[in-house]
Amino acid sequence: MADLAAAEPWCVRETGLSEDSLSTAGLRHAESLFALANGHIGLRGNLDENEPQGMPGSYLNSFFELRDLQHAEAGYGYPELSETIVNAPNGKLIALCVDDEPFDVRTGELVSHERVLDLRAGTLRREVAWVSPAGTAVRIVSTRLVSFPHPSVAAIRYEVTAGPGVRLRVESDLLANEEQPEQRDDPRAATTLHNALRPVRHSDDVLEHRTRRSDLAVAAAVSHHTTGTRTVTSEPDRIRCTITGEGTLRVDKFLAYAWGAEASADRARQDRDAAVSLGFDALVADQRAYLDEFWAAADVELDGDPEVQQAVRFGLFHVLQAGAQAGPHPIAAKGLTGNGYDGHTLWDTESFVLPVLTYTHPACVGLALRWRHGTLEAARDRARELRLAGATYPWRTISGAECSGYWPAGTAALHVNADIADAVLRYAAASGDDDFLAGAGLEILVETARLWCRVAHVADDGEWHIAGVTGPDEYTALMDDNVFTNLMARHNLRGAAEACARFPAQAHDLDVGADELAAWREVADHLHLPWSEVRQVHEQAAGFTRLQEWDFAQTKDDDYPLMMHFPYLDLYRKQVIKQADVVLAMALRSDAFTAEEKSRNFAYYEARTVRDSSLSAPAQAVLAAETGHLELAHDYLAEAALLDLRAGGESSGDGLHIAACAGSWIALVMGFGGLRDHGGRLSFAPRLPEHLPRMCFRLRWRESSLRVTVTPAEATYEVSGPPVEITHHGETLTVDGDPVTRPIPRVEERAAPTSPCPPQRRRDALEA
């Protein structure tokens, strides 16, 4: 793990470089934590000199290479190609020589080394004091940013201070086809691509390349402004600017990328020159102004747990870095912090990341959903290939094509359609963006709804059923009537019907007639939800409660994650759950369950959930809070929030878990804040455990900003903008002008249900 200092409210600080932090795993962890991105460009937090390194990474959203998918046995509808994010030309490289001695943190004497990720400034600052093997002392300060207001631009200021007469030489590179480490033996790791870029043209300031199979173009432009003397050399894969001076040296390095449809050297130069004209200080000021505006509407404050406070802001910052948009782009599971999952977008974007951005930075959501709309034709093609109707959105993708060779999810996880529809309906309600809903949003809703009418069938019991699907829990695949899938499909169908009724002319243009609307409503009203009379709980899928129980007593600690140590056949036929499924259904479709059903369901599925997925803890935190397990909710909140920041782990080295970053906000605002949004209305049922004295969160709702302050005893609501009607623990309130304060009904803390893998008790950690 990285050598992180004690938690600070607005930054993440690494102090020193221990042997552990210089290991491959430690370096990879820090490189993910200190990654900078803006939704378009992503730069991993490698050291400026790039050695030592765990995994280099410079990424451009949707810049990928094609590769063949190998199947042990071919089958109809199996994808033949997958997509893997490409390491773009790396402009971070700045190597220093001091009197001809190369600066390396592993040689000489490293007097001090500190890196700070500033969550308000949006910069990564590094300060180093080093004595060379020959005894020459230098101080190095570098500041790196990837600009939010100028989305094609990144910049670095590199400053060196030494004694008079000390000869300094900086070699600053823009390097393509950088060597990559080999793939880890883990299905979540990316495929390693070597020499993926084909040189096209090069000059003293621009490299132009194309990917070899996907034939995507990229142009990378670089410029240096310095106090020293410089010379530039170039070759097809490298531009090197060598800068020399004595005593002190400062270099401002400006980078700009153009790729995809706008991939031209002229466009890259134009954006770079605009950044140069502004200057480094102005780029820093613009970055701070952008983030000031974001935090004013998105910040979450939590008193009583400094580490979680830091982690929630860290998570929000990385969600913004993944989701900020200046044009429709996907939001990958790892954002642009690493190449895990091959850089693919998965369903957790719509179910975890977009809900957070909907209430904190809705402009990002409109563009992300327009990207989904832009891939609709590929989803229609996939539906036709699978002999379905409407659209079938992919489980894993970059461009819109299905990239998963794991067919029980890639083919059978049809819930992805409804997850996207849910994101459309939530965004439309929260933002009031009727233009989007009447256009791209309606078309998504219609085509996703058409799928459900094709896959659902009516049985002898008079109810409609959806057979042979995989829900969020990938340890229970190809089951009938998955509760999560059926509830989300119901929401999709009803939402599509209501939107068509609201925009009849646009619905007519999509060939939606009265009979089709009636069919959607019929299926939605009668979709079966499995219920066990014996257990008195909803079944995750039909027959789930009759499956053999998993033998947790004989499962060793190092057997987790189970998917790495047991065959899927064993997992599929037993009551063991990778990640919250019914529990997630209760979080997203809370209005479909009674309070008693939620309590029984939560206890039953806690006893069978092992959380081999980072997506599980946030949903469990939400239901723990709602059902009165407030300390357990805090435990799950901490697990989600600290997963990447403090817990580390090899999977963080491939990039951060962006959905878990979003999950800390979900655990706080939907959990302790009790936020729900059904039928276009906001409701809150806040509750805090007694040992957390206060939390405060902000969210956007249409033209207004709402601020909610919660203590264990009461909640206060304040609005900036037009009045907002809300519900507080069932009481309807209009918040307008003056703050509105209401008491919080007291609830007795309930003991945590039985769990095979209980989370660490957060209160014990705080009191230690």
GIZIMO-V636281 format. One record per residue. N is the residue number from 0. RES is the residue in one small letter. OMEGA is omega in radians with two decimals (none if undefined). Layout:
# GIZIMO-V636281
n:N res:RES omega:OMEGA
n:N res:RES omega:OMEGA
This chain:
# GIZIMO-V636281
n:0 res:m omega:3.02
n:1 res:a omega:3.12
n:2 res:d omega:-3.07
n:3 res:l omega:3.06
n:4 res:a omega:3.07
n:5 res:a omega:-3.06
n:6 res:a omega:3.02
n:7 res:e omega:-3.01
n:8 res:p omega:-2.95
n:9 res:w omega:3.08
n:10 res:c omega:3.03
n:11 res:v omega:-2.99
n:12 res:r omega:3.01
n:13 res:e omega:-3.11
n:14 res:t omega:3.10
n:15 res:g omega:3.07
n:16 res:l omega:-3.14
n:17 res:s omega:3.08
n:18 res:e omega:3.14
n:19 res:d omega:-3.12
n:20 res:s omega:3.09
n:21 res:l omega:3.01
n:22 res:s omega:-3.14
n:23 res:t omega:-3.14
n:24 res:a omega:3.14
n:25 res:g omega:3.11
n:26 res:l omega:-3.12
n:27 res:r omega:3.11
n:28 res:h omega:-3.13
n:29 res:a omega:-3.13
n:30 res:e omega:3.07
n:31 res:s omega:-3.12
n:32 res:l omega:-3.00
n:33 res:f omega:3.08
n:34 res:a omega:3.04
n:35 res:l omega:-3.11
n:36 res:a omega:3.09
n:37 res:n omega:-3.10
n:38 res:g omega:3.14
n:39 res:h omega:3.13
n:40 res:i omega:3.03
n:41 res:g omega:3.11
n:42 res:l omega:3.05
n:43 res:r omega:-3.05
n:44 res:g omega:3.06
n:45 res:n omega:3.01
n:46 res:l omega:-3.10
n:47 res:d omega:-3.08
n:48 res:e omega:3.01
n:49 res:n omega:3.07
n:50 res:e omega:-0.03
n:51 res:p omega:3.14
n:52 res:q omega:3.02
n:53 res:g omega:3.10
n:54 res:m omega:3.09
n:55 res:p omega:3.13
n:56 res:g omega:2.97
n:57 res:s omega:-2.95
n:58 res:y omega:3.05
n:59 res:l omega:-3.04
n:60 res:n omega:3.10
n:61 res:s omega:3.07
n:62 res:f omega:-2.93
n:63 res:f omega:3.03
n:64 res:e omega:3.06
n:65 res:l omega:3.03
n:66 res:r omega:3.14
n:67 res:d omega:3.00
n:68 res:l omega:3.14
n:69 res:q omega:3.09
n:70 res:h omega:3.11
n:71 res:a omega:3.03
n:72 res:e omega:-3.14
n:73 res:a omega:3.08
n:74 res:g omega:-3.12
n:75 res:y omega:3.08
n:76 res:g omega:3.09
n:77 res:y omega:3.08
n:78 res:p omega:3.14
n:79 res:e omega:-3.11
n:80 res:l omega:2.97
n:81 res:s omega:-3.11
n:82 res:e omega:3.13
n:83 res:t omega:3.14
n:84 res:i omega:-3.05
n:85 res:v omega:2.99
n:86 res:n omega:-3.08
n:87 res:a omega:3.08
n:88 res:p omega:-3.00
n:89 res:n omega:3.11
n:90 res:g omega:-3.12
n:91 res:k omega:-2.90
n:92 res:l omega:3.06
n:93 res:i omega:-3.13
n:94 res:a omega:-3.07
n:95 res:l omega:2.95
n:96 res:c omega:-3.13
n:97 res:v omega:-3.03
n:98 res:d omega:3.11
n:99 res:d omega:3.03
n:100 res:e omega:3.12
n:101 res:p omega:3.06
n:102 res:f omega:3.13
n:103 res:d omega:-3.07
n:104 res:v omega:-3.12
n:105 res:r omega:3.14
n:106 res:t omega:-3.12
n:107 res:g omega:3.12
n:108 res:e omega:3.07
n:109 res:l omega:-3.06
n:110 res:v omega:3.09
n:111 res:s omega:3.13
n:112 res:h omega:-3.11
n:113 res:e omega:3.00
n:114 res:r omega:-3.10
n:115 res:v omega:2.97
n:116 res:l omega:-3.08
n:117 res:d omega:-3.02
n:118 res:l omega:3.07
n:119 res:r omega:-3.14
n:120 res:a omega:-3.11
n:121 res:g omega:-3.12
n:122 res:t omega:2.97
n:123 res:l omega:-3.10
n:124 res:r omega:-3.13
n:125 res:r omega:3.09
n:126 res:e omega:-3.06
n:127 res:v omega:2.91
n:128 res:a omega:-3.00
n:129 res:w omega:3.04
n:130 res:v omega:-3.09
n:131 res:s omega:3.08
n:132 res:p omega:3.11
n:133 res:a omega:3.07
n:134 res:g omega:-3.14
n:135 res:t omega:-3.10
n:136 res:a omega:3.06
n:137 res:v omega:3.02
n:138 res:r omega:-3.11
n:139 res:i omega:3.04
n:140 res:v omega:3.06
n:141 res:s omega:3.09
n:142 res:t omega:-3.05
n:143 res:r omega:3.03
n:144 res:l omega:2.94
n:145 res:v omega:-2.86
n:146 res:s omega:2.97
n:147 res:f omega:-3.10
n:148 res:p omega:-3.11
n:149 res:h omega:-2.82
n:150 res:p omega:3.11
n:151 res:s omega:-2.92
n:152 res:v omega:2.91
n:153 res:a omega:-3.11
n:154 res:a omega:3.14
n:155 res:i omega:2.93
n:156 res:r omega:-3.07
n:157 res:y omega:-3.06
n:158 res:e omega:3.13
n:159 res:v omega:3.09
n:160 res:t omega:3.10
n:161 res:a omega:-3.14
n:162 res:g omega:3.11
n:163 res:p omega:3.08
n:164 res:g omega:3.12
n:165 res:v omega:-3.12
n:166 res:r omega:-3.12
n:167 res:l omega:3.06
n:168 res:r omega:3.09
n:169 res:v omega:3.01
n:170 res:e omega:-3.08
n:171 res:s omega:-2.99
n:172 res:d omega:2.79
n:173 res:l omega:-2.91
n:174 res:l omega:3.05
n:175 res:a omega:3.13
n:176 res:n omega:3.09
n:177 res:e omega:3.11
n:178 res:e omega:-3.12
n:179 res:q omega:3.06
n:180 res:p omega:3.14
n:181 res:e omega:-3.11
n:182 res:q omega:3.02
n:183 res:r omega:3.12
n:184 res:d omega:-3.07
n:185 res:d omega:-3.09
n:186 res:p omega:3.13
n:187 res:r omega:-3.11
n:188 res:a omega:-3.12
n:189 res:a omega:2.96
n:190 res:t omega:3.13
n:191 res:t omega:3.10
n:192 res:l omega:3.11
n:193 res:h omega:3.03
n:194 res:n omega:-3.02
n:195 res:a omega:-3.03
n:196 res:l omega:3.09
n:197 res:r omega:3.14
n:198 res:p omega:3.09
n:199 res:v omega:3.09
n:200 res:r omega:3.04
n:201 res:h omega:3.08
n:202 res:s omega:-3.14
n:203 res:d omega:-3.11
n:204 res:d omega:-3.12
n:205 res:v omega:2.93
n:206 res:l omega:3.08
n:207 res:e omega:-3.13
n:208 res:h omega:2.94
n:209 res:r omega:3.01
n:210 res:t omega:-2.94
n:211 res:r omega:-3.10
n:212 res:r omega:-3.14
n:213 res:s omega:3.06
n:214 res:d omega:3.05
n:215 res:l omega:-3.08
n:216 res:a omega:3.04
n:217 res:v omega:3.01
n:218 res:a omega:-3.14
n:219 res:a omega:-3.11
n:220 res:a omega:-3.10
n:221 res:v omega:3.07
n:222 res:s omega:-3.14
n:223 res:h omega:2.99
n:224 res:h omega:-2.91
n:225 res:t omega:3.04
n:226 res:t omega:-3.09
n:227 res:g omega:3.09
n:228 res:t omega:-3.03
n:229 res:r omega:2.97
n:230 res:t omega:-3.08
n:231 res:v omega:2.99
n:232 res:t omega:3.14
n:233 res:s omega:3.06
n:234 res:e omega:-3.00
n:235 res:p omega:-3.08
n:236 res:d omega:-3.07
n:237 res:r omega:2.85
n:238 res:i omega:3.13
n:239 res:r omega:3.02
n:240 res:c omega:3.13
n:241 res:t omega:-3.03
n:242 res:i omega:-3.12
n:243 res:t omega:3.09
n:244 res:g omega:3.12
n:245 res:e omega:3.02
n:246 res:g omega:3.11
n:247 res:t omega:-3.13
n:248 res:l omega:3.05
n:249 res:r omega:3.13
n:250 res:v omega:2.93
n:251 res:d omega:-3.07
n:252 res:k omega:-3.10
n:253 res:f omega:-3.13
n:254 res:l omega:3.01
n:255 res:a omega:-3.11
n:256 res:y omega:2.95
n:257 res:a omega:-3.10
n:258 res:w omega:-3.11
n:259 res:g omega:-3.07
n:260 res:a omega:-3.10
n:261 res:e omega:-3.07
n:262 res:a omega:3.05
n:263 res:s omega:3.09
n:264 res:a omega:-3.13
n:265 res:d omega:-3.14
n:266 res:r omega:3.12
n:267 res:a omega:3.12
n:268 res:r omega:-3.12
n:269 res:q omega:-3.13
n:270 res:d omega:3.09
n:271 res:r omega:-3.10
n:272 res:d omega:3.07
n:273 res:a omega:3.10
n:274 res:a omega:3.11
n:275 res:v omega:-3.14
n:276 res:s omega:3.08
n:277 res:l omega:-3.09
n:278 res:g omega:-3.05
n:279 res:f omega:-3.10
n:280 res:d omega:3.12
n:281 res:a omega:3.07
n:282 res:l omega:3.11
n:283 res:v omega:-3.14
n:284 res:a omega:3.11
n:285 res:d omega:3.13
n:286 res:q omega:-3.14
n:287 res:r omega:-3.14
n:288 res:a omega:3.11
n:289 res:y omega:-3.10
n:290 res:l omega:3.05
n:291 res:d omega:3.13
n:292 res:e omega:3.12
n:293 res:f omega:-3.07
n:294 res:w omega:3.13
n:295 res:a omega:-3.11
n:296 res:a omega:-2.98
n:297 res:a omega:-2.97
n:298 res:d omega:3.04
n:299 res:v omega:3.10
n:300 res:e omega:3.10
n:301 res:l omega:3.08
n:302 res:d omega:3.02
n:303 res:g omega:3.12
n:304 res:d omega:-3.04
n:305 res:p omega:-3.12
n:306 res:e omega:3.11
n:307 res:v omega:3.07
n:308 res:q omega:3.10
n:309 res:q omega:-3.04
n:310 res:a omega:3.13
n:311 res:v omega:3.10
n:312 res:r omega:3.06
n:313 res:f omega:3.13
n:314 res:g omega:3.12
n:315 res:l omega:3.12
n:316 res:f omega:-3.12
n:317 res:h omega:3.01
n:318 res:v omega:3.09
n:319 res:l omega:3.14
n:320 res:q omega:3.11
n:321 res:a omega:-2.94
n:322 res:g omega:-3.13
n:323 res:a omega:-3.00
n:324 res:q omega:2.90
n:325 res:a omega:3.11
n:326 res:g omega:-3.05
n:327 res:p omega:3.12
n:328 res:h omega:3.02
n:329 res:p omega:3.02
n:330 res:i omega:-3.02
n:331 res:a omega:-3.13
n:332 res:a omega:3.08
n:333 res:k omega:-3.04
n:334 res:g omega:3.05
n:335 res:l omega:-3.13
n:336 res:t omega:-3.11
n:337 res:g omega:-3.08
n:338 res:n omega:3.10
n:339 res:g omega:-3.05
n:340 res:y omega:3.14
n:341 res:d omega:-3.12
n:342 res:g omega:-3.06
n:343 res:h omega:2.90
n:344 res:t omega:3.11
n:345 res:l omega:-3.09
n:346 res:w omega:-3.10
n:347 res:d omega:3.04
n:348 res:t omega:-3.09
n:349 res:e omega:-3.05
n:350 res:s omega:-3.13
n:351 res:f omega:-3.02
n:352 res:v omega:-3.09
n:353 res:l omega:3.04
n:354 res:p omega:3.12
n:355 res:v omega:-3.13
n:356 res:l omega:3.10
n:357 res:t omega:-3.08
n:358 res:y omega:-3.10
n:359 res:t omega:-3.12
n:360 res:h omega:-2.96
n:361 res:p omega:3.13
n:362 res:a omega:3.09
n:363 res:c omega:-3.03
n:364 res:v omega:3.11
n:365 res:g omega:-3.13
n:366 res:l omega:3.10
n:367 res:a omega:3.12
n:368 res:l omega:3.02
n:369 res:r omega:3.01
n:370 res:w omega:3.08
n:371 res:r omega:3.11
n:372 res:h omega:3.12
n:373 res:g omega:3.11
n:374 res:t omega:-3.05
n:375 res:l omega:-3.13
n:376 res:e omega:3.07
n:377 res:a omega:3.10
n:378 res:a omega:3.05
n:379 res:r omega:3.12
n:380 res:d omega:-3.14
n:381 res:r omega:3.09
n:382 res:a omega:3.12
n:383 res:r omega:3.13
n:384 res:e omega:-3.13
n:385 res:l omega:3.12
n:386 res:r omega:3.09
n:387 res:l omega:-3.12
n:388 res:a omega:3.09
n:389 res:g omega:-3.09
n:390 res:a omega:3.02
n:391 res:t omega:-3.10
n:392 res:y omega:-3.05
n:393 res:p omega:3.05
n:394 res:w omega:3.11
n:395 res:r omega:-3.11
n:396 res:t omega:2.86
n:397 res:i omega:-3.06
n:398 res:s omega:-3.06
n:399 res:g omega:3.09
n:400 res:a omega:3.09
n:401 res:e omega:-3.08
n:402 res:c omega:-3.09
n:403 res:s omega:3.01
n:404 res:g omega:-3.14
n:405 res:y omega:-2.91
n:406 res:w omega:3.10
n:407 res:p omega:3.03
n:408 res:a omega:-3.07
n:409 res:g omega:3.11
n:410 res:t omega:-2.95
n:411 res:a omega:-3.14
n:412 res:a omega:-3.06
n:413 res:l omega:3.13
n:414 res:h omega:3.13
n:415 res:v omega:3.10
n:416 res:n omega:-3.09
n:417 res:a omega:3.09
n:418 res:d omega:3.13
n:419 res:i omega:3.10
n:420 res:a omega:3.10
n:421 res:d omega:3.12
n:422 res:a omega:3.10
n:423 res:v omega:-3.09
n:424 res:l omega:3.12
n:425 res:r omega:-3.13
n:426 res:y omega:-3.12
n:427 res:a omega:-3.14
n:428 res:a omega:-3.05
n:429 res:a omega:-3.06
n:430 res:s omega:-3.02
n:431 res:g omega:-3.10
n:432 res:d omega:-3.09
n:433 res:d omega:3.11
n:434 res:d omega:3.09
n:435 res:f omega:-3.07
n:436 res:l omega:-3.11
n:437 res:a omega:-3.10
n:438 res:g omega:-3.07
n:439 res:a omega:-3.10
n:440 res:g omega:-3.13
n:441 res:l omega:-3.12
n:442 res:e omega:3.06
n:443 res:i omega:-3.11
n:444 res:l omega:-3.11
n:445 res:v omega:-3.06
n:446 res:e omega:3.07
n:447 res:t omega:3.11
n:448 res:a omega:-3.12
n:449 res:r omega:3.10
n:450 res:l omega:-3.00
n:451 res:w omega:3.12
n:452 res:c omega:3.08
n:453 res:r omega:-3.04
n:454 res:v omega:3.12
n:455 res:a omega:3.09
n:456 res:h omega:3.12
n:457 res:v omega:-3.09
n:458 res:a omega:-3.10
n:459 res:d omega:-3.13
n:460 res:d omega:3.13
n:461 res:g omega:3.13
n:462 res:e omega:3.11
n:463 res:w omega:-3.07
n:464 res:h omega:3.03
n:465 res:i omega:-2.99
n:466 res:a omega:2.93
n:467 res:g omega:-3.12
n:468 res:v omega:3.06
n:469 res:t omega:3.11
n:470 res:g omega:3.12
n:471 res:p omega:-3.14
n:472 res:d omega:-3.07
n:473 res:e omega:3.02
n:474 res:y omega:3.10
n:475 res:t omega:-2.99
n:476 res:a omega:3.00
n:477 res:l omega:-3.13
n:478 res:m omega:3.11
n:479 res:d omega:3.00
n:480 res:d omega:2.99
n:481 res:n omega:-3.04
n:482 res:v omega:3.13
n:483 res:f omega:-3.11
n:484 res:t omega:-3.09
n:485 res:n omega:3.12
n:486 res:l omega:3.14
n:487 res:m omega:3.06
n:488 res:a omega:3.09
n:489 res:r omega:3.13
n:490 res:h omega:3.10
n:491 res:n omega:-3.09
n:492 res:l omega:-3.14
n:493 res:r omega:3.13
n:494 res:g omega:3.11
n:495 res:a omega:-3.14
n:496 res:a omega:3.14
n:497 res:e omega:3.13
n:498 res:a omega:3.09
n:499 res:c omega:3.10
n:500 res:a omega:-3.13
n:501 res:r omega:-3.11
n:502 res:f omega:-3.01
n:503 res:p omega:-3.13
n:504 res:a omega:3.13
n:505 res:q omega:3.09
n:506 res:a omega:3.11
n:507 res:h omega:3.12
n:508 res:d omega:3.11
n:509 res:l omega:3.10
n:510 res:d omega:3.06
n:511 res:v omega:3.13
n:512 res:g omega:-3.09
n:513 res:a omega:-3.13
n:514 res:d omega:3.14
n:515 res:e omega:3.09
n:516 res:l omega:3.13
n:517 res:a omega:3.12
n:518 res:a omega:3.11
n:519 res:w omega:-3.10
n:520 res:r omega:3.12
n:521 res:e omega:-3.14
n:522 res:v omega:-3.12
n:523 res:a omega:-3.07
n:524 res:d omega:-3.02
n:525 res:h omega:3.05
n:526 res:l omega:-3.05
n:527 res:h omega:3.01
n:528 res:l omega:-3.05
n:529 res:p omega:-3.11
n:530 res:w omega:3.11
n:531 res:s omega:3.08
n:532 res:e omega:-3.13
n:533 res:v omega:-3.10
n:534 res:r omega:-3.09
n:535 res:q omega:3.09
n:536 res:v omega:2.94
n:537 res:h omega:3.08
n:538 res:e omega:3.10
n:539 res:q omega:2.99
n:540 res:a omega:-3.07
n:541 res:a omega:3.11
n:542 res:g omega:-3.05
n:543 res:f omega:-3.07
n:544 res:t omega:3.09
n:545 res:r omega:3.09
n:546 res:l omega:3.09
n:547 res:q omega:3.09
n:548 res:e omega:3.05
n:549 res:w omega:-3.14
n:550 res:d omega:-3.12
n:551 res:f omega:-3.12
n:552 res:a omega:-3.13
n:553 res:q omega:3.13
n:554 res:t omega:-3.08
n:555 res:k omega:-3.14
n:556 res:d omega:-3.10
n:557 res:d omega:3.00
n:558 res:d omega:3.14
n:559 res:y omega:-0.05
n:560 res:p omega:-3.02
n:561 res:l omega:-3.10
n:562 res:m omega:3.14
n:563 res:m omega:-3.03
n:564 res:h omega:-3.14
n:565 res:f omega:3.08
n:566 res:p omega:3.14
n:567 res:y omega:3.08
n:568 res:l omega:3.13
n:569 res:d omega:-3.11
n:570 res:l omega:-3.04
n:571 res:y omega:-2.98
n:572 res:r omega:3.13
n:573 res:k omega:-3.13
n:574 res:q omega:3.04
n:575 res:v omega:-2.93
n:576 res:i omega:3.12
n:577 res:k omega:-3.06
n:578 res:q omega:-3.08
n:579 res:a omega:-3.10
n:580 res:d omega:3.01
n:581 res:v omega:-3.14
n:582 res:v omega:3.08
n:583 res:l omega:3.07
n:584 res:a omega:3.14
n:585 res:m omega:3.10
n:586 res:a omega:-3.07
n:587 res:l omega:-3.14
n:588 res:r omega:-3.07
n:589 res:s omega:-3.08
n:590 res:d omega:-3.12
n:591 res:a omega:-3.06
n:592 res:f omega:3.00
n:593 res:t omega:3.12
n:594 res:a omega:3.14
n:595 res:e omega:3.10
n:596 res:e omega:3.13
n:597 res:k omega:-3.12
n:598 res:s omega:-3.13
n:599 res:r omega:3.12
n:600 res:n omega:-3.09
n:601 res:f omega:-3.13
n:602 res:a omega:-3.10
n:603 res:y omega:-3.04
n:604 res:y omega:2.99
n:605 res:e omega:-3.07
n:606 res:a omega:-3.06
n:607 res:r omega:-3.06
n:608 res:t omega:-3.06
n:609 res:v omega:3.08
n:610 res:r omega:3.00
n:611 res:d omega:3.08
n:612 res:s omega:3.10
n:613 res:s omega:-3.14
n:614 res:l omega:-2.97
n:615 res:s omega:-2.99
n:616 res:a omega:-3.13
n:617 res:p omega:3.14
n:618 res:a omega:3.11
n:619 res:q omega:3.09
n:620 res:a omega:-3.12
n:621 res:v omega:-3.10
n:622 res:l omega:3.05
n:623 res:a omega:3.12
n:624 res:a omega:-3.09
n:625 res:e omega:-3.07
n:626 res:t omega:3.00
n:627 res:g omega:3.09
n:628 res:h omega:-2.94
n:629 res:l omega:3.11
n:630 res:e omega:3.07
n:631 res:l omega:3.08
n:632 res:a omega:3.09
n:633 res:h omega:3.11
n:634 res:d omega:-3.13
n:635 res:y omega:3.04
n:636 res:l omega:-3.13
n:637 res:a omega:3.13
n:638 res:e omega:3.13
n:639 res:a omega:-3.04
n:640 res:a omega:-3.02
n:641 res:l omega:-3.04
n:642 res:l omega:-3.12
n:643 res:d omega:-2.98
n:644 res:l omega:-3.04
n:645 res:r omega:-3.08
n:646 res:a omega:3.13
n:647 res:g omega:-3.10
n:648 res:g omega:-3.04
n:649 res:e omega:-3.09
n:650 res:s omega:3.05
n:651 res:s omega:3.13
n:652 res:g omega:3.07
n:653 res:d omega:-3.07
n:654 res:g omega:-3.11
n:655 res:l omega:3.06
n:656 res:h omega:-3.00
n:657 res:i omega:3.10
n:658 res:a omega:3.08
n:659 res:a omega:3.02
n:660 res:c omega:3.06
n:661 res:a omega:-3.08
n:662 res:g omega:3.11
n:663 res:s omega:3.05
n:664 res:w omega:3.13
n:665 res:i omega:-3.13
n:666 res:a omega:3.14
n:667 res:l omega:-2.96
n:668 res:v omega:3.07
n:669 res:m omega:3.14
n:670 res:g omega:-3.12
n:671 res:f omega:3.11
n:672 res:g omega:3.10
n:673 res:g omega:-3.13
n:674 res:l omega:2.96
n:675 res:r omega:-3.11
n:676 res:d omega:3.13
n:677 res:h omega:3.11
n:678 res:g omega:3.12
n:679 res:g omega:3.12
n:680 res:r omega:3.11
n:681 res:l omega:3.01
n:682 res:s omega:3.14
n:683 res:f omega:3.01
n:684 res:a omega:-3.00
n:685 res:p omega:3.04
n:686 res:r omega:3.07
n:687 res:l omega:2.99
n:688 res:p omega:-3.04
n:689 res:e omega:-3.07
n:690 res:h omega:3.03
n:691 res:l omega:-2.95
n:692 res:p omega:-3.03
n:693 res:r omega:2.88
n:694 res:m omega:-3.13
n:695 res:c omega:3.09
n:696 res:f omega:-3.12
n:697 res:r omega:3.05
n:698 res:l omega:3.13
n:699 res:r omega:3.08
n:700 res:w omega:-3.07
n:701 res:r omega:-3.08
n:702 res:e omega:-3.02
n:703 res:s omega:2.97
n:704 res:s omega:-3.09
n:705 res:l omega:3.10
n:706 res:r omega:-3.10
n:707 res:v omega:3.12
n:708 res:t omega:-3.02
n:709 res:v omega:2.92
n:710 res:t omega:3.09
n:711 res:p omega:-3.04
n:712 res:a omega:-3.01
n:713 res:e omega:3.08
n:714 res:a omega:3.12
n:715 res:t omega:-3.11
n:716 res:y omega:3.11
n:717 res:e omega:-3.10
n:718 res:v omega:2.96
n:719 res:s omega:-3.06
n:720 res:g omega:-3.14
n:721 res:p omega:3.13
n:722 res:p omega:3.10
n:723 res:v omega:3.07
n:724 res:e omega:-3.12
n:725 res:i omega:2.99
n:726 res:t omega:3.08
n:727 res:h omega:-3.12
n:728 res:h omega:3.07
n:729 res:g omega:-3.14
n:730 res:e omega:3.13
n:731 res:t omega:-3.12
n:732 res:l omega:2.94
n:733 res:t omega:-3.11
n:734 res:v omega:-3.04
n:735 res:d omega:3.09
n:736 res:g omega:-3.07
n:737 res:d omega:3.06
n:738 res:p omega:3.09
n:739 res:v omega:-3.11
n:740 res:t omega:3.11
n:741 res:r omega:3.09
n:742 res:p omega:3.08
n:743 res:i omega:3.13
n:744 res:p omega:-3.11
n:745 res:r omega:3.09
n:746 res:v omega:3.10
n:747 res:e omega:3.09
n:748 res:e omega:-3.13
n:749 res:r omega:3.10
n:750 res:a omega:-3.12
n:751 res:a omega:3.06
n:752 res:p omega:3.07
n:753 res:t omega:3.12
n:754 res:s omega:3.09
n:755 res:p omega:-3.11
n:756 res:c omega:-3.08
n:757 res:p omega:3.09
n:758 res:p omega:3.07
n:759 res:q omega:-3.14
n:760 res:r omega:-3.07
n:761 res:r omega:-3.10
n:762 res:r omega:3.10
n:763 res:d omega:3.13
n:764 res:a omega:-3.14
n:765 res:l omega:-3.09
n:766 res:e omega:-3.10
n:767 res:a omega:none
